[in-house]
């Protein structure tokens, strides 16, 4: 084997070893075995903690629903994300509009080049000469697209439509947050109501237990009745603990909806202080028509269709020629030496103006594919618009009927609660007088607790249904915060 061949093989082997080593280093970044979890470095956790956003403290006050909505709009990260998305879409409009203006750039090229060039031997005995060049050319260049048959106009139209969609989505994000806070607030109110009902049920159970104990002492009740009363009291204590836990969870859910730290102490006004919502003043058909003109998702879907149409127009106009202007002013600073002769110097200004005309002829079907994709995207968005309208109409009908049903249930639950209290008082008097049974008393006692829970649930359901109807119509706005009215 020749020394040159041996050297080449040795170099190839060394290159292969080096590449293999780099590959093994890359694989070393992955977990070594599938059955063993990868240990997260402590530095990663410390970085996550150090780079977590520092939120401003929540003011200490009593928060009603409007104050909670205001706090959520300032604290929830979703509003910030939607706002930044709207700003990015607005910047995209400026990006398209910048293409109407000339582009000016300062460029420079420089370096050294050694170039052997052939010559006839009757001129140069060795048959070649060597040219050494040292050169620096700073250039001020101007590029200006003068005419493109409306392609930039279509792109600007699409960018403005996208910006409009982002702005509408920003408003829609606020509406979603307002509804979510309202729903969590009324669920917290229902939890407060269930806790009050459980407390009242415990007080009633203690009164019944005291009555059973008194009757037993007088020989008018059995040991079984006293045991039943104690069981009823224990059950009431369990229900109270359960209601207290539900209240804690509802409070945590509200804080999570607000977007504030989970350990925040928040004093929230009870929703039972709010008047019951009124029945809808308009028909369900009128509510649907209003939703078609106010809902952000429908308006955004319309804007998305407009953007898709503009993008399709821009793709179709890519078939047309473009006319552009190019100009440059440069300074040629350099030296040239041939075959060791003294250097010749140059330091002169040059300039040029060029008008270019470009006609696309063949691109392998790229433009045709782009047009087909834009057409399909527009048809998909048109179908999505129809689906959004149908879904909005369904949500309005459901929320409308739910509100009417919830108000009717609240009225019925109020009547049941009043009747249950009357029956319980009568059963308690009868039992104390020795003419009633403890079974009747316990039955009426349970009926009171059940009626109170039903009334609180119906109250919260009515407020939530009113908020849901306002959200379905699209009438929830930061200016109209009392959405249950």
C-alpha positions as CSV (number, residue, x, y, z in Angstrom):
1,X,0.0,0.0,0.0
2,X,1.4,3.4,-1.0
3,X,2.1,6.0,1.7
4,X,-0.5,8.3,0.2
5,X,-3.2,5.6,0.3
6,X,-2.3,4.6,3.9
7,X,-2.5,8.3,4.9
8,X,-5.9,8.6,3.3
9,X,-7.3,5.5,5.0
10,X,-5.9,6.6,8.3
11,X,-7.6,10.0,7.9
12,X,-10.9,8.4,7.0
13,X,-10.8,6.2,10.0
14,X,-10.0,9.1,12.3
15,X,-12.9,11.1,10.8
16,X,-15.3,8.1,11.4
17,X,-14.1,7.8,15.0
18,X,-14.6,11.5,15.6
19,X,-18.2,11.4,14.1
20,X,-19.0,8.3,16.2
21,X,-17.8,10.0,19.3
22,X,-20.0,13.1,18.5
23,X,-23.0,10.8,17.9
24,X,-22.4,9.1,21.3
25,X,-22.2,12.4,23.0
26,X,-25.6,13.4,21.4
27,X,-27.2,10.2,22.6
28,X,-25.8,10.7,26.1
29,X,-28.2,13.6,26.4
30,X,-31.2,11.2,26.4
31,X,-32.3,9.0,29.3
32,X,-30.1,5.9,29.4
33,X,-32.9,3.3,29.9
34,X,-36.6,3.2,29.2
35,X,-37.6,1.7,32.6
36,X,-35.8,4.4,34.6
37,X,-37.1,7.9,34.9
38,X,-34.6,10.7,34.1
39,X,-33.6,12.6,37.2
40,X,-34.5,16.3,36.8
41,X,-31.5,18.4,37.9
42,X,-32.0,20.6,40.9
43,X,-30.7,23.6,39.0
44,X,-33.7,23.3,36.6
45,X,-36.2,23.5,39.5
46,X,-34.3,26.5,41.0
47,X,-34.4,28.2,37.6
48,X,-38.1,27.6,37.3
49,X,-38.6,29.1,40.7
50,X,-36.4,32.1,40.0
51,X,-37.9,32.9,36.6
52,X,-41.5,32.6,37.9
53,X,-43.5,35.8,37.4
54,X,-43.8,38.0,40.4
55,X,-47.4,39.1,40.7
56,X,-48.5,42.3,42.4
57,X,-50.2,41.8,45.8
58,X,-54.0,41.5,45.9
59,X,-55.5,44.5,47.8
60,X,-57.3,43.5,51.0
61,X,-60.9,44.4,50.7
62,X,-64.3,42.7,50.5
63,X,-64.8,41.6,46.9
64,X,-68.2,41.6,45.3
65,X,-68.7,40.3,41.7
66,X,-67.7,43.5,39.9
67,X,-64.6,43.8,42.0
68,X,-63.7,40.1,41.3
69,X,-64.1,40.6,37.6
70,X,-61.9,43.6,37.7
71,X,-59.3,41.7,39.6
72,X,-59.4,38.8,37.2
73,X,-59.0,41.1,34.1
74,X,-55.9,42.5,35.7
75,X,-54.4,39.3,37.0
76,X,-55.5,36.4,34.7
77,X,-52.6,35.5,32.4
78,X,-55.1,34.7,29.6
79,X,-55.8,38.4,29.1
80,X,-52.1,39.2,28.8
81,X,-51.6,36.4,26.3
82,X,-54.6,37.6,24.2
83,X,-53.4,41.2,24.3
84,X,-49.9,40.2,23.2
85,X,-51.4,38.2,20.3
86,X,-53.4,41.2,19.2
87,X,-50.2,43.4,19.3
88,X,-48.4,40.8,17.3
89,X,-51.2,40.8,14.7
90,X,-51.1,44.6,14.5
91,X,-47.3,44.4,14.0
92,X,-47.9,42.0,11.1
93,X,-49.9,44.7,9.4
94,X,-47.0,47.1,9.7
95,X,-44.7,44.4,8.3
96,X,-46.8,44.2,5.1
97,X,-47.1,48.0,4.8
98,X,-43.3,48.3,5.0
99,X,-43.1,46.5,1.7
100,X,-44.6,49.5,-0.1
101,X,-41.5,51.6,0.9
102,X,-38.0,51.4,-0.6
103,X,-35.5,49.3,1.3
104,X,-32.1,50.9,1.9
105,X,-29.1,49.0,3.1
106,X,-25.4,49.6,3.6
107,X,-23.3,46.7,2.4
108,X,-19.6,46.1,2.1
109,X,-17.4,43.4,0.6
110,X,-13.7,43.1,1.0
111,X,-10.8,40.7,1.1
112,X,-7.7,39.3,-0.6
113,X,-7.5,37.0,-3.6
114,X,-4.6,35.3,-5.2
115,X,-5.4,34.1,-8.7
116,X,-3.1,32.1,-11.1
117,X,-4.2,32.7,-14.7
118,X,-2.9,30.9,-17.9
119,X,-1.0,32.7,-20.7
120,X,0.7,31.5,-23.9
121,X,4.3,30.5,-23.3
122,X,5.5,32.7,-26.1
123,X,4.5,35.6,-23.9
124,X,5.4,34.1,-20.5
125,X,7.9,31.3,-20.3
126,X,6.1,29.5,-17.4
127,X,2.8,29.7,-19.2
128,X,0.9,31.5,-16.4
129,X,1.0,34.6,-14.2
130,X,-0.3,35.3,-10.7
131,X,-2.6,38.2,-9.8
132,X,-2.9,39.4,-6.3
133,X,-5.9,41.6,-5.5
134,X,-6.8,43.5,-2.3
135,X,-10.1,45.2,-2.4
136,X,-12.9,46.8,-0.3
137,X,-16.2,47.9,-1.8
138,X,-18.7,49.7,0.5
139,X,-22.1,50.0,-1.2
140,X,-25.3,51.9,-0.5
141,X,-28.1,49.9,-2.1
142,X,-31.7,50.7,-2.7
143,X,-34.4,48.2,-3.6
144,X,-38.0,49.3,-4.3
145,X,-40.8,47.1,-5.5
146,X,-42.8,49.5,-7.7
147,X,-45.7,47.4,-9.0
148,X,-47.0,43.8,-8.3
149,X,-50.6,43.8,-9.7
150,X,-52.1,44.2,-6.2
151,X,-50.3,41.3,-4.4
152,X,-49.2,43.5,-1.6
153,X,-52.6,45.0,-1.3
154,X,-54.1,41.5,-0.8
155,X,-51.5,40.7,1.8
156,X,-52.2,43.9,3.6
157,X,-55.9,43.2,3.5
158,X,-55.3,39.7,5.0
159,X,-53.0,41.1,7.7
160,X,-55.7,43.6,8.7
161,X,-58.3,40.9,8.8
162,X,-56.0,38.8,11.0
163,X,-55.5,41.8,13.3
164,X,-59.2,42.3,13.5
165,X,-59.7,38.7,14.4
166,X,-57.0,39.0,17.2
167,X,-58.7,42.1,18.6
168,X,-62.1,40.3,18.7
169,X,-60.5,37.3,20.3
170,X,-59.0,39.6,22.9
171,X,-62.5,40.8,23.7
172,X,-63.8,37.2,23.7
173,X,-61.1,36.3,26.2
174,X,-62.4,39.0,28.5
175,X,-65.9,37.7,28.1
176,X,-64.8,34.1,28.9
177,X,-63.0,35.3,32.0
178,X,-66.0,37.4,33.2
179,X,-68.3,34.4,32.7
180,X,-65.9,32.0,34.4
181,X,-65.5,34.3,37.4
182,X,-69.3,34.8,37.6
183,X,-69.9,31.0,37.5
184,X,-67.3,30.4,40.2
185,X,-68.7,33.2,42.3
186,X,-72.2,31.8,42.2
187,X,-70.9,28.3,42.9
188,X,-69.2,29.7,46.0
189,X,-72.5,31.4,46.9
190,X,-74.3,28.0,46.6
191,X,-71.6,26.4,48.8
192,X,-72.2,29.2,51.4
193,X,-75.9,28.4,51.2
194,X,-75.4,24.7,51.6
195,X,-73.2,25.4,54.7
196,X,-76.0,27.6,56.2
197,X,-78.5,24.8,55.5
198,X,-76.2,22.3,57.1
199,X,-75.8,24.5,60.2
200,X,-79.5,24.9,60.4
201,X,-80.0,21.2,60.0
202,X,-77.6,20.5,62.9
203,X,-79.4,23.0,65.1
204,X,-82.7,21.3,64.3
205,X,-81.2,17.9,64.9
206,X,-79.9,19.1,68.3
207,X,-83.4,20.4,69.2
208,X,-84.9,17.1,68.2
209,X,-82.4,15.1,70.1
210,X,-83.0,17.3,73.2
211,X,-86.8,16.7,72.8
212,X,-86.2,12.9,72.5
213,X,-84.0,12.9,75.6
214,X,-86.6,14.9,77.5
215,X,-89.4,12.5,76.4
216,X,-87.3,9.5,77.4
217,X,-86.8,11.0,80.8
218,X,-90.5,11.4,81.2
219,X,-91.1,7.8,80.0
220,X,-92.8,9.0,76.8
221,X,-90.1,7.9,74.4
222,X,-88.1,4.7,73.9
223,X,-84.4,4.1,73.8
224,X,-84.7,3.5,70.1
225,X,-86.1,7.1,69.6
226,X,-83.2,8.6,71.5
227,X,-80.7,6.5,69.5
228,X,-82.3,7.6,66.3
229,X,-82.1,11.3,67.4
230,X,-78.4,10.8,68.2
231,X,-77.9,9.2,64.8
232,X,-79.7,12.1,63.1
233,X,-77.4,14.6,64.9
234,X,-74.3,12.7,63.9
235,X,-75.5,12.6,60.3
236,X,-76.1,16.4,60.5
237,X,-72.5,16.9,61.8
238,X,-71.2,14.9,58.8
239,X,-73.3,16.9,56.4
240,X,-71.9,20.1,58.0
241,X,-68.3,18.9,57.6
242,X,-69.0,17.9,54.0
243,X,-70.6,21.4,53.3
244,X,-67.6,23.1,54.8
245,X,-65.2,21.1,52.6
246,X,-67.3,22.0,49.5
247,X,-67.1,25.6,50.5
248,X,-63.3,25.4,50.7
249,X,-63.0,23.8,47.3
250,X,-65.4,26.4,45.8
251,X,-63.2,29.2,47.3
252,X,-60.1,27.6,45.8
253,X,-61.8,27.3,42.4
254,X,-62.7,31.0,42.4
255,X,-59.1,32.0,43.2
256,X,-57.8,29.7,40.4
257,X,-60.3,31.4,38.0
258,X,-59.1,34.8,39.0
259,X,-55.5,33.9,38.1
260,X,-54.0,35.0,41.5
261,X,-51.7,33.0,43.7
262,X,-53.5,30.0,45.2
263,X,-52.6,30.9,48.8
264,X,-54.2,34.3,48.6
265,X,-56.6,35.2,51.4
266,X,-59.7,36.7,49.8
267,X,-62.8,38.1,51.5
268,X,-65.7,37.5,49.1
269,X,-69.2,38.9,49.5
270,X,-71.9,36.3,49.6
271,X,-74.0,36.1,46.4
272,X,-77.2,35.6,48.5
273,X,-77.2,39.3,48.9
274,X,-77.8,39.7,45.1
275,X,-81.4,39.9,43.9
276,X,-82.6,37.1,41.8
277,X,-82.3,37.6,38.0
278,X,-85.3,38.6,36.0
279,X,-86.9,36.4,33.4
280,X,-85.7,37.2,29.8
281,X,-87.4,40.2,28.4
282,X,-87.1,39.1,24.8
283,X,-88.0,35.9,22.9
284,X,-85.5,33.2,22.3
285,X,-85.6,34.0,18.6
286,X,-84.7,37.7,19.3
287,X,-81.9,36.4,21.6
288,X,-80.5,34.3,18.8
289,X,-80.5,37.2,16.4
290,X,-78.7,39.3,18.9
291,X,-76.1,36.6,19.4
292,X,-75.4,36.5,15.7
293,X,-74.4,40.2,15.8
294,X,-72.6,40.3,19.1
295,X,-70.8,37.1,19.8
296,X,-67.0,37.4,19.5
297,X,-66.5,33.9,18.1
298,X,-69.0,34.5,15.3
299,X,-67.4,37.9,14.4
300,X,-64.0,36.4,14.6
301,X,-65.0,33.6,12.3
302,X,-66.3,36.1,9.8
303,X,-63.0,37.9,10.1
304,X,-61.1,34.7,9.5
305,X,-63.1,34.1,6.3
306,X,-62.2,37.6,5.1
307,X,-58.5,37.0,5.9
308,X,-58.7,33.7,4.0
309,X,-60.3,35.4,0.9
310,X,-57.5,38.0,0.9
311,X,-54.8,35.4,1.2
312,X,-56.4,33.5,-1.7
313,X,-56.3,36.7,-3.7
314,X,-52.7,37.2,-2.9
315,X,-51.8,33.7,-4.0
316,X,-53.6,34.1,-7.3
317,X,-51.8,37.4,-8.0
318,X,-48.5,35.7,-7.6
319,X,-48.9,34.6,-11.2
320,X,-48.5,38.2,-12.4
321,X,-45.2,40.0,-13.1
322,X,-43.5,42.4,-10.8
323,X,-41.6,45.6,-11.5
324,X,-38.8,46.8,-9.2
325,X,-36.2,49.5,-9.1
326,X,-32.7,48.9,-7.9
327,X,-30.0,51.4,-7.3
328,X,-26.6,51.5,-5.7
329,X,-23.7,53.8,-5.0
330,X,-20.4,52.2,-4.2
331,X,-16.7,53.1,-3.7
332,X,-14.1,50.7,-5.2
333,X,-11.0,50.8,-2.9
334,X,-8.4,48.3,-3.9
335,X,-5.0,47.3,-5.3
336,X,-3.8,44.9,-7.9
337,X,-0.4,43.3,-8.5
338,X,0.6,40.8,-11.3
339,X,3.7,38.5,-11.0
340,X,5.2,40.6,-8.2
341,X,5.0,43.9,-10.1
342,X,4.2,47.0,-8.1
343,X,0.6,47.4,-6.9
344,X,-1.8,49.5,-8.9
345,X,-4.3,51.4,-6.7
346,X,-7.9,52.5,-7.2
347,X,-10.3,54.6,-5.1
348,X,-13.2,55.5,-7.3
349,X,-17.0,56.0,-7.0
350,X,-19.4,53.9,-9.0
351,X,-23.2,54.0,-9.3
352,X,-26.0,52.1,-11.1
353,X,-29.7,52.2,-11.5
354,X,-31.6,49.2,-12.8
355,X,-35.3,48.6,-13.5
356,X,-36.2,44.9,-13.3
357,X,-39.2,43.2,-14.8
358,X,-39.9,39.7,-13.5
359,X,-42.4,37.2,-15.0
360,X,-42.9,33.9,-13.3
361,X,-43.1,31.1,-15.9
362,X,-42.6,27.7,-14.2
363,X,-42.1,26.8,-10.6
364,X,-42.9,23.1,-10.5
365,X,-46.5,23.7,-9.4
366,X,-45.7,25.6,-6.2
367,X,-48.0,28.5,-6.9
368,X,-50.8,26.2,-8.0
369,X,-50.5,24.2,-4.8
370,X,-50.5,27.4,-2.7
371,X,-53.7,28.5,-4.5
372,X,-55.4,25.1,-3.9
373,X,-54.4,25.2,-0.2
374,X,-55.7,28.8,0.2
375,X,-59.0,27.7,-1.5
376,X,-59.4,24.7,0.8
377,X,-58.6,26.8,3.8
378,X,-61.2,29.4,2.9
379,X,-63.9,26.7,2.4
380,X,-63.0,25.1,5.7
381,X,-63.3,28.5,7.5
382,X,-66.7,29.1,5.8
383,X,-67.8,25.7,7.1
384,X,-66.4,26.6,10.5
385,X,-68.4,29.8,10.5
386,X,-71.6,28.0,9.9
387,X,-70.8,25.5,12.6
388,X,-70.0,28.4,15.0
389,X,-73.4,30.0,14.2
390,X,-75.2,26.8,14.8
391,X,-73.4,26.2,18.1
392,X,-74.1,29.7,19.2
393,X,-77.8,29.3,18.5
394,X,-77.9,26.1,20.4
395,X,-76.1,27.6,23.4
396,X,-78.6,30.5,23.4
397,X,-81.6,28.2,23.4
398,X,-80.1,26.0,26.2
399,X,-79.2,29.0,28.4
400,X,-82.5,30.6,27.8
401,X,-84.5,27.6,28.8
402,X,-82.2,26.8,31.7
403,X,-82.8,30.3,33.1
404,X,-86.5,30.0,32.9
405,X,-86.4,26.5,34.4
406,X,-84.0,27.6,37.2
407,X,-86.2,30.5,38.2
408,X,-89.3,28.2,38.3
409,X,-87.3,25.7,40.4
410,X,-86.3,28.5,42.8
411,X,-90.0,29.5,43.2
412,X,-91.0,25.9,43.8
413,X,-88.1,25.3,46.2
414,X,-89.0,28.5,48.2
415,X,-92.6,27.2,48.5
416,X,-91.3,23.7,49.5
417,X,-89.0,25.3,52.1
418,X,-91.7,27.3,53.6
419,X,-94.0,24.3,53.8
420,X,-91.3,22.1,55.2
421,X,-90.5,24.6,58.0
422,X,-94.2,24.7,58.9
423,X,-94.5,21.0,58.9
424,X,-91.3,20.6,61.0
425,X,-92.6,23.1,63.6
426,X,-95.9,21.2,63.8
427,X,-94.2,17.8,64.1
428,X,-91.9,19.2,66.8
429,X,-94.8,20.6,68.8
430,X,-96.7,17.3,68.4
431,X,-93.7,15.3,69.5
432,X,-93.1,17.4,72.6
433,X,-96.8,17.1,73.5
434,X,-96.5,13.3,73.3
435,X,-99.0,12.9,70.4
436,X,-96.4,12.5,67.6
437,X,-93.7,10.0,66.8
438,X,-90.0,10.7,66.4
439,X,-90.1,9.1,63.0
440,X,-92.5,11.9,61.8
441,X,-90.2,14.5,63.4
442,X,-87.1,13.1,61.8
443,X,-88.9,12.9,58.4
444,X,-89.9,16.6,58.6
445,X,-86.4,17.5,59.8
446,X,-84.8,15.9,56.8
447,X,-87.4,17.6,54.5
448,X,-86.3,21.0,55.8
449,X,-82.7,20.3,55.1
450,X,-83.4,19.0,51.7
451,X,-85.6,22.0,50.9
452,X,-83.0,24.5,52.0
453,X,-80.4,22.8,49.8
454,X,-82.7,22.8,46.9
455,X,-83.4,26.4,47.3
456,X,-79.7,27.4,47.5
457,X,-78.9,25.2,44.5
458,X,-81.8,26.8,42.5
459,X,-80.6,30.3,43.5
460,X,-77.1,29.6,42.3
461,X,-78.4,27.9,39.1
462,X,-80.6,30.9,38.3
463,X,-77.7,33.4,38.6
464,X,-75.4,31.1,36.7
465,X,-78.0,30.6,33.9
466,X,-78.5,34.4,33.6
467,X,-74.7,34.8,33.3
468,X,-74.6,31.9,30.8
469,X,-77.4,33.5,28.7
470,X,-75.5,36.8,28.7
471,X,-72.4,35.0,27.6
472,X,-74.2,33.0,24.9
473,X,-75.7,36.2,23.5
474,X,-72.3,38.0,23.7
475,X,-73.6,40.8,26.0
476,X,-71.0,40.3,28.7
477,X,-68.6,43.3,28.6
478,X,-66.3,44.9,31.1
479,X,-68.8,47.8,31.2
480,X,-71.8,45.6,32.0
481,X,-70.5,43.6,34.9
482,X,-73.7,42.9,36.8
483,X,-74.6,40.3,34.3
484,X,-77.2,38.5,36.4
485,X,-79.6,41.4,36.2
